[in-house]
Amino acid sequence: MMSTKKKLPAHTKGSGNIFADLGLPHAEEHQLKAELVVQLKRLIAERELTQIEVSKLVAMKQPDLSKLLRGHFKLVSVERLMRMLTAFDQDVEIRLKPRHKRGGMGRITLIAAA
């Protein structure tokens, strides 16, 4: 009987932040924005809203909203994304805690409610 397992090509396991893996500056901010936009897109889909309806709700021009939803994160700040989520009746909580490992910078993580 022949094995059906295929040998994977050489690869490196990602860090969980594609922006850092690509060596982009401000990788943690980009990752956080991406995660916030994913939540925003989920809420839009759940409520079956059009981009025009959403743009009115979050006070953003529809073309800019379209760009944002397609990954153009430079258009908005993290703060603006959080305010957009609150327009969808979401509570945004910020929790600070000491880093367990000494040295290096702390990290920013989004933990979405299930």
Disulfide bonds with the S-S distance in Angstrom:
none
